[in-house]
Amino acid sequence: MTSTLSHRGPDDQGLEVVSMREYSAGFGHQRLSIIDLSSNGHQPMTTGQGDYIIVLNGEIYNYQEIREELIQKGHTFSSTSDTEVALKALIEWGMKAVEKFTGMFAIVFANIKQNKIYLLRDRAGVKPLYYYFHDGLFLFGSELKPLMAHPKYRREIDLTSLGTYFTDGYITSPNTIFRNTYKVSPGEIVSLNLSTKEINKKTYWSVIDAYNAEKLDISLEEAAEELEVILKKAFNYRMIADVPVGVFLSGGYDSSTLTAILQSQLQNPVRTFTIGFHDKKFNEARYAKEVAEYLGTNHTEVYCSPDDALSFIPRHPEIYDEPFGDSSALPTTLLSQITRQEVKVSLSSDGGDELFGGYVKYSRALNFHRNTAFLPHTIKQMTAGLLQTMAPLAIPLMPGAYNFRTRYHKITEMLKASSISDVMRIGNRFFSAHELQDLLKNTQKVSDAGFSEHNLLNEKNDLFARMQAIDYKTYLADDILCKVDRASMSVGLEGRDPYLDHRIIEYASRLPTAFKRDNGHDKIILKHITHKYLPVTMMNRPKMGFEVPLGNWFRGKLKDLVIDTLSPETLDPEILNVKGIVKFRDDFLRGKNENPQKLWLILAFQLWYDQWMSGKN
């Protein structure tokens, strides 16, 4: 089981087994040495009597401050690692210790004397942690691979999760693609009593609580000044390492601000890395190069071609061991591979759009809500019903319109939506709920996990803030962070996310929406800070999303892969609508004006299925 994670920690392996009368428990760890490179940082780490055991993936950035506090309480240390600090903090303060940790971490802590095991995940969900509990067997791991390696693990596809994957492109916590298998949610502690076999869950931090806090009455200038201080501290923490550190630079506001602030405080040039595409419509690398030259960083630029994609796609289901539909995972993996040749840690700017309102989908959802808000609920329901009835007539009238069928059904579903976050989610789906019938044999269900928590947001939050909060909890945690973690760790590169320091979201969530988006302008407060370091003329350009030229690739060099992978002989008729999928494949390859991301979702699922379910290797 442990060896399946060798890519995450190629520097060292450790195993620890405890045998008691009521149970036996095994702990394994693959180490990526970042802090205290000596053998003193070896894991699993235990106390002298073996009463406590810890395995930790990630970093506790403020471990030196916590260490000093523990020394004052009489603790001694044999290493300079943050893992030993975490171990002794949990012994000293119990689960309250996690509230002291600033960092990204997945921790398993065993109190052998009390017959308890605790699983802890960081607040934003940067580091993954899975567990399985069925028929008296409890398994945990940083990915699904170690769980599947156990001979008694049962791979049974959860049909609701499958429906969620095809609509959203990812599966929201705590669900996974398999039954009886769960993600520890961000900011959550899962405990297992080994004597009674009872599982308990506790949330120690939630982004919902951050948004429900009292809003700040402050000027933009004052807020920008305070935010810059918080950003600097968070950014500097992420530079703590005993190995070289780099930065992913896209040229957008988030990564450019991160790079500029770091460069302003360092003597040597920051090492920056950028991925580009030869198709100019998708290429942001030229902007990153401008920023790098202006700031004087040590810059590396790499381009992703169809040949690169063709070489990485067969690895996709191995790296993402549950279905994952974000196609930007391909260039992110390539970028991580190139970066790992130069450094062992790289900082990314994930979270900036969720924090400061950078996504276009927020404006689209608000516009739809404003244009329909005057309609009574009953009228919306009647209109949605009428549109559904007319669908067989209306859709054939627009056969050439881009994605018209999907958009038609989305509007119907959005009219029925009960919250602004549902409007945002539906508008951003790939396949509408109605279209699932063309894809799946046995389910049209989709999970509301995470999205249903919009009901917990109080009246202090306007519609914009509500979307931000839910996006932080769902899309950020289960798509963006999953993408970067798996891509970077697949090559033994530690990815760090400075914007996801919990103090940043706790401050940003209390700011007025007008400091984030107003009159068509986004990221207002962040830009206020950025322009202290970078010229407005350099940064003032249309936002580019991190998209991949899939359409050209699928109809070009990847065409044979698509045809072979999605052939009727390979598709499972027990769970998939084979005729519907083959028709979608053929229509797209013949030039039908359809979203290529939808074909990627189908292809990525089938590649995953071939890897993990055919023969269950």
N, C-alpha and C positions, 0 to 999 in steps of 0.2 A: 504493500500500500504506500509506504513512504517513498519508495523508489520511483513511483509514478510522478512525483513532484520534483524530480532531480533538476529539471529546468528552472524551477523557482529558486533553488538553492544548490548550486553546483559545488560550493566550497567545502561542505562538511555534511555528514549524516549522523544522526543520533537516534537511538532507540531505548525505550525504558518500558519494562513490563512489571506490573504489580499483580500478584496473585493473593486473593483473600478468600475467606470461606464463602462469602455471598457472591463474589464476582472475580473476574480477572480483567485487567485494563491495560491496554497498550498505548504508548505515546511515541510518535515519531516526528522527526524534524529534518528538513533539508535547509541548510544554512547558506544564505547569501551574506557574506561578511562585509558589513558597512561600518559599524562602530565596534571598537575593540576587536581587531583582526586576529588576536591571539586565541589559543585553545581555551582560554578562560571564559570565552563567550559561547562555548559549546552548549547545545540543547539536545534533548530536554534538560532543563536545569532543575536540580532538586536541592532540598536542604540536607544537612548532614545526616539526619535520622531518616530521611526519605518520607517525612510526613507531608511534604508539599512538593508538587511537581508543576512546572510551567513549560508550555511551548508558546512562542510568540512569533508572529509574522508581522513585519512592519517596523515602525519606529515610535518611541516616546521622545519627542523633541526636548521637552523640559525635564528630562531625567536627571540632569545635574542639580537642579534646584530641589527636586524631590529627594535625591540622594542626601543632600546636606541636611534636609529636615529629618530624614531617617537616622543619620549619624547622631543628630542631637538626641534622638530617642534611644540610642544605645546600639544600633545596628552596625555591623562591620561588613566590609565588602572585599571580595577576593578578585574582582574584575572591575573594569571601567565600562561595562556594557549596560545598556538600558534594560536588558532582560532581567538582570539581577535586581535592579532597582524596582522593576514591576513586580517581581516575585516577593520581595520583602515589603513592598507597599501593600500588596494584597494580604500578606500575613498580618501586617500591623493594623490596617484599617478595614479589612474585609472588602466587600464589593463597593464600599464608599470610595475606595482608592481610585477607581476608574474616573471619578469626577475630577480628580487632580491631573489626570493624564491629558496632555496636549499632543496629539499625533494621529497617526494612521496605524491601526493595529487590529489583528485578529488574535485573540488570546484564548488558550485553554488552560485553566488553572484547576488543579486537583487538590482537595483537602482530604487526604487519606484518612486522617483521624475521624473526620465527620462523615466519611463515605459520600462525598459530594464532588461533582465535576461542574465547573462553570465555563460557559462559552461567552466571550465578550467581544463585541465589534465596535469599531470607532463610530463617532457621531454621524459623519457624513456617509460612511459605508465605502471608504476608499479600499480597504482590504476585505476580501471575501471570506465567508465562513459558512460551510454547509454542514448539515447533520441529517442522519437517518435514524428512525426509531421504529422497529417493528419486530414482533415475536421475541422480545427480550434482547434484541441486538441494537446497540447504540454505536453509531459510527460518526466521525466528524472529519473534516478536511478542508483545505483551502480551495479545492476544486472538486468536481464530481469524480474525477479519475480514481483517487484512492478509495472512494466508497465502492465504485464499480469493481475494483480489484478484489474485494472481499467475496469469498465463495458463496456466502449466504445473502448477499445483496440482491434484491429483486428489481429488475428494470421493467417497470410497468408505466407506460406513458399516461400521464394525467391529461385527459382530453380537454379540460377547461384551460389548462396552461398552454396546450397546443393551439387552441383558439386565440388566446391572448397573444401568442407569438405571431400569428399570421395577421392580426389586426395592428398590433403595436410595434412589432419587430423585436421585442424582448419580453421577458417574463418577470412580472413584478414580485418583489419580496412580499411575504416569505415563501412564495411558491417556487417550484422548480418544474422541469419537464417530467419528473418522475413522482409517482405516488409515494407517500410516507417519507419524502425527502424535502428538506426545507432550507432556506437561507436564514441565517440569523439576521434580523433586520438591523439597519443602521441604528446605533444608539441603544442597542438591546443587550440584555444579559439572559441567557438561557441556562438554567441549572437542572441537573439530574441528580436525584437522590438514589444512590446505588443500592441502598437497602430496600426502599419501597418502590423503586422504579418509576417514580413520579417526576414529571417534567413541569417546571414553572418558568414563566417568562416575565421579565420586568424591563420597562423602558426607563433608562436613566437620563436620556436626553432626547428631545424631539424638536424638529424644525417648526412644528405646529406651535409649541410653547414659545419659541423664539418670536414668531409672528404675532402671537397673542399678547406679548409684553406691551407695556405702555409705549406709545409712539413719542418720538422726540420733537420738541418744539425748539427748532434751531434754524439758523440761516444756512444757506448752501455753502458759503465760505467757511463758516465754523465747522460744518459737518465734513467738508472736504479736508480740512486741516486735521481733524480728529481721525478720520478714516485713513489718511496717509500714514499717521503714526502707527495705527494698528496693522496696516499692510506691511510696513517696513519690518516690524517685529516678526510677523508671520513669515515673511519672505526669508529673513535672516535665519530663523529657526530651521528652515528647509535646506540650508546650506551646511548644516552640521553633519560632517562625515569624515571618515579617515581614508576616503578614496576620492577620485576626481568626480566633479559634479558638472552637469551641463543643463541646458534649457531648450525645450522645444519652442521654436519661434515661428509663428505663422505670418506675422506682420499685421495682425488685427490688434485691436486696442488691449485686450486682456494680456496676451503674451508680450506685446511691446512694452506695456507698463511694467510688467514683472521684470523684463530684461533691463529696462532703463533704470528702475530703482536699484536693482542689484548692482548694475555697472557703476552707478554713482557712488556706491559704498565700498567697492573693491579696488585693489591696486592693479590686479592683473585682468586682462580681457576675459569676459564671460564666454564660455564655449556654447555656441548656439547651433541648432540643427533644424533644417527645414526640409519638407517633402514637397515636390511639385509635380505637375502633369504637363505633358507636351501640348495638350488641348488648352488653348488660352482661356476658354470659358471657365475652366476649372482651376486654373493655375494662379495661386496666390504667392508663389515663391519669390516673384520679382519684388513684391512689397516687403517681404521679410528681408531680402537682401538690402533694400534701401535703409531699413531700420538698423540692420546690423552694421552697415558702413557708417551711418551717422553716429552710432554709439561706440563704434570701434571694437566690436566683439570678434572673437575668433570663430568665423562662420563656416559651416559645412552645409552644402546643398545637394540633395539627391532627388532624382526624378523617377516616378513610378510609371512603367510602361505596361502594355498588355502582356508582354512576356513575363514581367515581374508578377503580375496578377495570376497568370497561368501557373507560375511556380509556387505561389503562396496558397492558391485556392485549395489544393489537395491537403494542405496543412491546417486549413481553417477549422474543420471539425475536431482535429486533435487539440488545437489551442483552445477553442471554445467548445467545451465538452457538453454543453446543452445548446439547443438551437439559438443562434444569435444572428440577427438580420441587419446590423449596421454595417453597410458595405465599406465605410471608411476604416474598418478594422484592417483591411488589406494594406493600404498605404501606411497605417500606423504601425503595423508589424514590420514593414520594410524600414521605416524610419527608426524603429527601435533597434533593428539589427545593425544598421549603420552606426547609430549612436553608441551602441555597446562596444564597438571597436575602439572608441576613444575614451569613454567614461563608464562608470558603473552605476551612477545615479543621474536621473534627468528630471527636471522640473517641468510640469505642464501647467496650462492656465485654465483647466477645467473648472467650471462653476461660475465664471465671470458673467455669462449670459443669464444664468438663473439668479445671480445676486443683483445684477444691475439692469435687468430687463432688456437684453439684447436680441431676443428671438422675435422674428416677424410673426410667428404663430400667436403671440400675445395680442398684437394689433388686429389680426384677422378675427380672433375669437371675440374681441371687444366690439369690433365693427358689426359682426353678425348679431351679437347680443343687443347692441343699440338699435340696429335696424328692425329687430323683432320684439323688443321689450314692450312696445305699446300694445302688442297683441295679448289678449287674455289667454290663460293657459288652455282653456277649452278650445279656443280658435286654433291655437298652435297644434293641438292634438288632431283636430279635424283636418287641418291643412296637411299634416303629415300623413294621415290616413288617405287623403285624396291623392297625394303624390305617389303613395305606394300603389294605389289602384291604377293610376295612370302610367306607372313605370313601363309596362309591356308595350304601350303605345309611344311614349315619349322617347325612350332610349333608342329604339331603332331609327328615329328621325335624325339622330346626331351620331352616326357611326364613325365619322372621321374625327370628331372633336376629342382633344386630348383628355383621356381619363374621364370622359363625360359620365359614363355609367357609375363609376365610383363616386363622383361628386354629387350626382343626383341622389344616390342613396345616403350619402353623408348629410345632405341638407335635410332629408327626411328624419334622420336620427338626431341631428342637432336641434330640430324643432321640438323633439321630445325630451331633450336634456334638462335635467333638474338643477344644474349648477354651471357656472362659467368654466370650471375646470373640466367638466364633461364636454362642454362645447369645444374647448381647446383640444382635448384628447381625441374626440371624434374627427375634428377637422384635420388632425395630424396623422390619422390612421392610414395605413397602406391599403388594406382590404376593408371594405365596409362589412358590418355584421351580416348584411344580406348576401354579400359575395362569398362568405364562408361556405355556403351551400355548394358552390362550384368547386371548392377545394377539399372539403372534409366530408367524410362519410357519416360520422357518428356524432358530431357536435357542432353547435353554433353558439356555444357558451363562451363568455369572456369574463375573466376575473376582474373585480373592482378593487382588489387589494391595493392599498395606498391611495387611490383616487377617492375612495369613500370618505376619507378623513377630512374632506372639505367641510363636512358638517361640524368639525371640531374647531374651526376657525371662528373667532369672535367678530363682533360688529365693528371693531377697530380696523379691520382689514377691508380695503376696497377690492373691487373685482380684479384689479391688476395684481395686488399683493396675494390674493387667493391663488391665482394661477402660478405665481412664483413659488409659493410654499409647496404646492402639490407637485410641481415640476422638480423641485429640489429633492422631494421624497421619492419620486418615481423615476422619471426619465434620467436624471442625473445619476442616481445611485445604481440603477439596474441596466442602463444602456451605456452612458458615457464612461463611468468609472469602471464598469466591467470591461469595456473595450480596451481601455488603456492599461488596466492591470494585466489582462491576459496577454496582450500584445507585447508589453515590455517584459513581463516575467517569463515569457516563452523563450527569451534569449538571455535571461539572467540579468536584466536591467531593472533597477528599482525606480519606479515612477513615483514622484511626489507631487502633491497638489497644494501649493501655497494658499490659493484662494479659498480652500476648504477648511482652513483654520476656523474652529467654531466661534472664535471671538469676532471674526469678520461677519459671518451670517447673523450673529446675535446683535451686531451693531446695524448692519445694512437693513435687517428686517424691521427696524424701528424708525427708519427714515421715511419721510413723505414720498409718495409715488412720484411727485413732480420732480424729485431729485434724480429719478431714474429715467422716466420717460415723460415727455411733455411736448405737445404740438409737433408730433412726428419725429422728435429727436430722442435718441435712446442713450443709455449709459451716461447721463449728463454729469453725475458727480465723478465718475471714473475719468471721463474726458477732462474734467476740470483739473484733475491731478496729472493726467498724462501730458497735457500741453505745457506743464512746467519743465518737462524733460525732452519732448519731441515737438517739432513744428506742426501747427494746425494744417498747413498746406501738405505736409507729408502724410498725415493720418486721415484727412477729410476725404474719404472715398466710399463708394457703396460697400456694404458688408458682403463678404463672400462666405458661404457655408463651406464646411469641409466635405465636399461632394466628390464622387468618383464618376468618370465618364463611362458608366456601365453600358449604355445603349450601344455606343460604338464598339465596345469590346465584345458584347454578346453577339452582334451581327458580324463581327470580324474574327479575330483569333480565338475567341472563346466559344464560337458557334458549335464546334464538334463536341466540346465538353458539355454544353447545355443539352444537345440532342442525345448524347449517350447517357448522361446522368438522369435525364427526365424521360427515359423511354418507358413504354407500357410494361416492359418486362421487369424493370427495377422498382417501379412504384408499388407500394403495398395497398392492395384494394380493400383491406380491412379497415384502414384509417383514412385513405385518400380517395378522392373522386378522380380516378385515373383518366377518364375521358375529358373531364373538365380541365385538368392540368395539361394534358397533351395538346388540347385545343388552344389553351392560352399560350403555351410554348410556340406552337406553329404560327399562330396569328402574329405574335410578337416578331418572330424571325422573318416573317413575310413583310414586315414593315408597318404593322398596325401601330397607331399613335397611342401607345400605352406607356405607363410609368415603368422604366426598367428596374426600379427598386423592387417592384412586385415580383418580377421574375427572379431577382436575386434572393428574395425571401424563400421562394419555392426551392431554388437550387441549393441554398444553404441548408435548408431542412433535410433535403434528400441526401446531401453529402454527409450530414450528421447521422442520419438514419443508417446509411451504408456503413459508416464507421463503427457505430455503437450498438445497433440493433440487429443488423443482418448477421446471424450467427452468434451475436453477443460476445464478440471476442474480448 
